[in-house]
């Protein structure tokens, strides 16, 4: 499946932003759709994930309670709603797929091009 993330931009601390990950190709029910981010000078890290079949979700501690992952099956799209953003959320955000219920970058494939989010204080 080919994935394309979009929706990034420049926002102020405390604002909200919604990222989209559009898939061209089939998203199998067994897939786990993940969101990751890479901040300047840091490694790529797990943000959130959703199992496509049952919408079970998991989040990184740093975003739990502020970010929400959801899907629109008709549009073959996964979303990351980002609320109460902080400067530490500044990063390039990526979506990817996995067949494992995992937070590990190595378990994911079909990485899309990222979308950049900049949060100013």
C-alpha positions as YAML, in Angstrom:
chain: A
units: angstrom
residues:
- id: 1
  name: UNK
  ca: [0.00, 0.00, 0.00]
- id: 2
  name: UNK
  ca: [1.24, 3.51, -0.79]
- id: 3
  name: UNK
  ca: [0.79, 6.02, 1.98]
- id: 4
  name: UNK
  ca: [0.86, 9.80, 1.82]
- id: 5
  name: UNK
  ca: [0.82, 11.98, 4.90]
- id: 6
  name: UNK
  ca: [-0.46, 15.54, 4.71]
- id: 7
  name: UNK
  ca: [-1.84, 18.33, 6.84]
- id: 8
  name: UNK
  ca: [1.31, 19.64, 8.46]
- id: 9
  name: UNK
  ca: [2.03, 23.30, 8.97]
- id: 10
  name: UNK
  ca: [3.16, 25.99, 11.35]
- id: 11
  name: UNK
  ca: [1.01, 26.43, 14.44]
- id: 12
  name: UNK
  ca: [1.29, 28.02, 17.85]
- id: 13
  name: UNK
  ca: [1.54, 26.18, 21.13]
- id: 14
  name: UNK
  ca: [-1.92, 25.18, 22.31]
- id: 15
  name: UNK
  ca: [-3.39, 24.99, 18.81]
- id: 16
  name: UNK
  ca: [-4.87, 21.96, 17.09]
- id: 17
  name: UNK
  ca: [-3.92, 20.30, 13.83]
- id: 18
  name: UNK
  ca: [-5.18, 17.24, 11.98]
- id: 19
  name: UNK
  ca: [-2.85, 15.10, 9.92]
- id: 20
  name: UNK
  ca: [-4.13, 12.73, 7.25]
- id: 21
  name: UNK
  ca: [-2.60, 9.56, 5.88]
- id: 22
  name: UNK
  ca: [-4.22, 8.57, 2.60]
- id: 23
  name: UNK
  ca: [-3.68, 5.06, 1.29]
- id: 24
  name: UNK
  ca: [-3.73, 4.07, -2.32]
- id: 25
  name: UNK
  ca: [-4.21, 0.37, -2.38]
- id: 26
  name: UNK
  ca: [-5.91, -1.98, 0.00]
- id: 27
  name: UNK
  ca: [-5.52, -1.64, 3.74]
- id: 28
  name: UNK
  ca: [-6.01, -5.18, 5.00]
- id: 29
  name: UNK
  ca: [-8.06, -5.72, 8.13]
- id: 30
  name: UNK
  ca: [-4.99, -7.18, 9.84]
- id: 31
  name: UNK
  ca: [-2.96, -4.04, 9.30]
- id: 32
  name: UNK
  ca: [-1.87, -1.75, 12.08]
- id: 33
  name: UNK
  ca: [-1.58, 1.82, 10.88]
- id: 34
  name: UNK
  ca: [1.04, 3.78, 12.75]
- id: 35
  name: UNK
  ca: [2.10, 7.37, 13.14]
- id: 36
  name: UNK
  ca: [5.72, 8.21, 13.86]
- id: 37
  name: UNK
  ca: [7.72, 11.41, 14.02]
- id: 38
  name: UNK
  ca: [11.29, 12.55, 13.66]
- id: 39
  name: UNK
  ca: [12.29, 15.72, 15.44]
- id: 40
  name: UNK
  ca: [15.37, 17.64, 14.32]
- id: 41
  name: UNK
  ca: [18.48, 15.81, 15.44]
- id: 42
  name: UNK
  ca: [16.56, 12.86, 16.88]
- id: 43
  name: UNK
  ca: [15.63, 9.36, 15.84]
- id: 44
  name: UNK
  ca: [12.22, 8.50, 14.48]
- id: 45
  name: UNK
  ca: [9.85, 7.69, 17.34]
- id: 46
  name: UNK
  ca: [6.46, 6.08, 17.76]
- id: 47
  name: UNK
  ca: [3.48, 8.40, 18.22]
- id: 48
  name: UNK
  ca: [0.28, 6.38, 17.85]
- id: 49
  name: UNK
  ca: [-1.22, 3.38, 16.10]
- id: 50
  name: UNK
  ca: [-4.58, 1.88, 15.26]
- id: 51
  name: UNK
  ca: [-5.55, -1.63, 14.23]
- id: 52
  name: UNK
  ca: [-7.61, -1.22, 11.08]
- id: 53
  name: UNK
  ca: [-10.09, -4.00, 11.87]
- id: 54
  name: UNK
  ca: [-11.23, -3.01, 15.33]
- id: 55
  name: UNK
  ca: [-9.90, 0.56, 15.81]
- id: 56
  name: UNK
  ca: [-7.92, -0.50, 18.87]
- id: 57
  name: UNK
  ca: [-5.40, 2.27, 19.57]
- id: 58
  name: UNK
  ca: [-2.20, 2.89, 21.45]
- id: 59
  name: UNK
  ca: [-0.24, 6.05, 22.11]
- id: 60
  name: UNK
  ca: [3.16, 7.23, 23.20]
- id: 61
  name: UNK
  ca: [3.13, 8.60, 26.74]
- id: 62
  name: UNK
  ca: [4.19, 12.00, 25.43]
- id: 63
  name: UNK
  ca: [0.99, 12.43, 23.38]
- id: 64
  name: UNK
  ca: [-1.61, 10.39, 25.25]
- id: 65
  name: UNK
  ca: [-4.61, 12.54, 26.09]
- id: 66
  name: UNK
  ca: [-3.68, 15.15, 23.47]
- id: 67
  name: UNK
  ca: [-3.52, 13.18, 20.21]
- id: 68
  name: UNK
  ca: [-6.20, 10.91, 18.79]
- id: 69
  name: UNK
  ca: [-5.86, 8.47, 15.90]
- id: 70
  name: UNK
  ca: [-8.95, 7.63, 13.86]
- id: 71
  name: UNK
  ca: [-9.91, 6.37, 10.43]
- id: 72
  name: UNK
  ca: [-12.36, 6.83, 7.61]
- id: 73
  name: UNK
  ca: [-12.69, 3.47, 5.93]
- id: 74
  name: UNK
  ca: [-14.62, 4.88, 2.98]
- id: 75
  name: UNK
  ca: [-11.74, 7.23, 2.24]
- id: 76
  name: UNK
  ca: [-9.01, 4.71, 3.08]
- id: 77
  name: UNK
  ca: [-7.52, 7.35, 5.33]
- id: 78
  name: UNK
  ca: [-6.08, 7.44, 8.83]
- id: 79
  name: UNK
  ca: [-6.03, 10.66, 10.82]
- id: 80
  name: UNK
  ca: [-3.98, 12.02, 13.69]
- id: 81
  name: UNK
  ca: [-5.82, 14.74, 15.56]
- id: 82
  name: UNK
  ca: [-3.30, 16.79, 17.48]
- id: 83
  name: UNK
  ca: [-4.66, 19.01, 20.25]
- id: 84
  name: UNK
  ca: [-2.84, 21.24, 22.72]
- id: 85
  name: UNK
  ca: [0.33, 21.00, 20.68]
- id: 86
  name: UNK
  ca: [3.66, 21.88, 22.25]
- id: 87
  name: UNK
  ca: [6.99, 23.02, 20.78]
- id: 88
  name: UNK
  ca: [8.28, 19.50, 21.56]
- id: 89
  name: UNK
  ca: [5.79, 18.18, 18.99]
- id: 90
  name: UNK
  ca: [7.79, 19.87, 16.22]
- id: 91
  name: UNK
  ca: [8.83, 17.11, 13.83]
- id: 92
  name: UNK
  ca: [8.25, 15.49, 10.48]
- id: 93
  name: UNK
  ca: [5.33, 13.09, 10.90]
- id: 94
  name: UNK
  ca: [5.12, 9.82, 8.98]
- id: 95
  name: UNK
  ca: [2.54, 7.10, 8.61]
- id: 96
  name: UNK
  ca: [3.29, 3.46, 7.94]
- id: 97
  name: UNK
  ca: [1.71, 0.02, 8.07]
- id: 98
  name: UNK
  ca: [2.50, -3.09, 10.03]
- id: 99
  name: UNK
  ca: [1.08, -6.55, 10.62]
- id: 100
  name: UNK
  ca: [2.32, -6.47, 14.20]
- id: 101
  name: UNK
  ca: [0.76, -4.68, 17.16]
- id: 102
  name: UNK
  ca: [3.98, -2.82, 17.75]
- id: 103
  name: UNK
  ca: [5.62, 0.48, 18.61]
- id: 104
  name: UNK
  ca: [8.85, -0.54, 16.93]
- id: 105
  name: UNK
  ca: [9.85, 1.34, 13.81]
- id: 106
  name: UNK
  ca: [11.41, -1.82, 12.40]
- id: 107
  name: UNK
  ca: [8.03, -3.60, 12.35]
- id: 108
  name: UNK
  ca: [6.51, -1.06, 9.96]
- id: 109
  name: UNK
  ca: [6.66, -0.86, 6.18]
- id: 110
  name: UNK
  ca: [5.28, 1.16, 3.30]
- id: 111
  name: UNK
  ca: [6.48, 4.38, 4.82]
- id: 112
  name: UNK
  ca: [4.92, 7.40, 3.20]
- id: 113
  name: UNK
  ca: [6.51, 10.76, 2.71]
- id: 114
  name: UNK
  ca: [6.28, 12.79, 5.86]
- id: 115
  name: UNK
  ca: [4.52, 16.02, 6.62]
- id: 116
  name: UNK
  ca: [6.25, 18.70, 8.66]
- id: 117
  name: UNK
  ca: [4.75, 20.18, 11.80]
- id: 118
  name: UNK
  ca: [6.29, 23.21, 13.45]
- id: 119
  name: UNK
  ca: [4.97, 24.44, 16.78]
- id: 120
  name: UNK
  ca: [6.04, 27.89, 17.87]
- id: 121
  name: UNK
  ca: [5.99, 28.98, 21.50]
...
